[in-house]
Amino acid sequence: MKTYRYPAKSAWKSMTRRPVIQREELSAIVQEIFQQVQQNGDRALLEFSRKFDDSDLETVAVSNDEIKAAEKMVSKDLKAAIVQAKQNITLFHAAQQNKIEKIETTAGVICWRENRAIEKVGIYIPGGTAPLFSTVLMLAIPAQLAGCREIVLCTPPDQNGNINPAILYAAQLCGVSRIFKAGGAQAVAAMTFGTESIPSVNKIFGPGNQYVMAAKEYAQRFGVAMDMPAGPSEVLVIADENAIPGFCAADLLSQAEHGSDSQVVFITTDERIFDQTIEETERQLKELSRNEFAGQSLANSHFIVLNSMEEALEFSNLYAPEHLILAVNSFEKYIPNVQNAGSVFLGNYSCESAGDYASGTNHTLPTNGFANSYSGVSLDSFVKKITFQHLTEEGLENLGNTIEIMAEAEGLMAHKNAVTIRLKSRQ
C-alpha cells in the first residue's frame, strides 16, 4: 500500500488516477468478438465459451429443468436471505415511481411528462470466482417494477456448463424472462445484435471486467444503450478520531477482495487511527480466503493523513468514489459537502456490504471517477421519459406571438408559419 502524510494539494490529482487500461488493444479484441457474433450467432458463442470458459456447450439457453434443479440446490438460509434482500430493494425502488403532474405554463398551454418502460433490457452477471447473484436482484427488480416487457440475462457457465444455482434462483424470483450461458464481450455482442437464441435488447446493464465494459461502450455504436461507464470496484473511507480501525480495515478489504484491479483509499485526520487502521488491514488480510486478490489490490491503494475533514471531503470529491464511507462522529454536518459519490455510508455501523446486498439501495454504481457526472442505477434507468403538451385555441393565441418572433429571429419561417396559419384561421 502507498502511504502519505499531509500531501500537498498539488499532488492530489495524480493520487486520484486509476490504473490505466491499454484501450487500443482492448478495442481491437472487442471489435473482433463483435464481428464474429454478428456473423455467426450462436456458433460463435459456443466457440467463445470453449475458448474463454473452458466449457463445451450444446446450447446457450438455460432450460426450465435447470432452473427448477437450481432452486433445490440453494440452501433454505440463503433463500431466506435473498427474499429479505428482495423485499428491501423492492421497497426502496418502488418509492421512486413518479406521479404524473400536469403544468399549465401559460393559460391554455398544458405540459406534462410520462414514463415508459424500456421494452427489452439485457442484464450481464459476471461468473468466475465470485458469482454475483446479488446483482441479479439489483437489476431485475427495478426492471420488473418499471414494466420492462423482456428481461434477458447472460452469465458465463462453469467448466461443466452450469450456472451458479443462486444466480438462477434469484433470476426466476425477480421475473427474468430468459437466461443464457454466455459471458464476456461475446454476451454483450449477442444482446446487441441478437442471435438464433438470444434476443437483441435496447439497453444493457451490469458489471464486468475490462472486456465487458469495453463491449458495452462499443455496443452504443449499434444503437444499444448502456447503464453507465464503469471500471473496477472502489471505496474511499474517511475516518476521524472516533472511527474504529477494525471496522475501517474490514470495509477496505471488502472492496479489495473483488479483484486485483479494485482500488481502496483511506483518509483520516488522526495519526493514531491512521497507524492502527494500517495494522488492522494487514492483520485481517492474512485471514481472508481471497487474500491474494485483496493483497494485489492493496498494492495500488492509498492511505492518507490530511489536516481536516474539509480537506478529506475535498479530496473525496476530486476522486469521486463509487462507495464513500464517512466513519465520523457528526456525519450529518458533512453530508452537504459530499458532491461526487456513487453511494454514501454514514457512521461506524453503515458497512458498505449493507448496500451491496440488502439495505435496499442499488449497488450498480459509477466507478473510475464517473460519479462526478453519473448516478447509480435506479428505477429511472429502466424508463424513458416522454413529454406531452396540449395547446387549446386560447393557449396558441396567448403563446403564438412569442413563438413567431423567436422563429423569425432564427430564420425558420416554416416554424413561424405553423403558428401564423393557425392564428389566421381563427380570424
Secondary structure, DSSP 8 states (H G I E B T S, - for coil): -EEEES--GGGHHHHT------HHHHHHHHHHHHHHHHHHTHHHHHHHHHHHS----S-SB--HHHHHHHHHHS-HHHHHHHHHHHHHHHHHHHTT------EEEETTEEEEEEEEE-SEEEEE---TTS--HHHHHHHHHHHHHHT-SEEEEEE---TTS---HHHHHHHHHTT--EEEE--HHHHHHHHHH--SSS---SEEE----HHHHHHHHHHGGGT-EES----S-EEEEEE-TT--HHHHHHHHHHHHTT-TT-EEEEEES-HHHHHHHHHHHHHHHHH-TTHHHHHHHHTT-EEEE-S-HHHHHHHHHHH--SEEEEE-TTGGGGGGG--S-SEEEESTT--HHHHHHTSSS------TTGGGT-----GGGGEEEEEEEEE-HHHHHHHHHHHHHHHHHTT-HHHHHHHHHHHHHT-
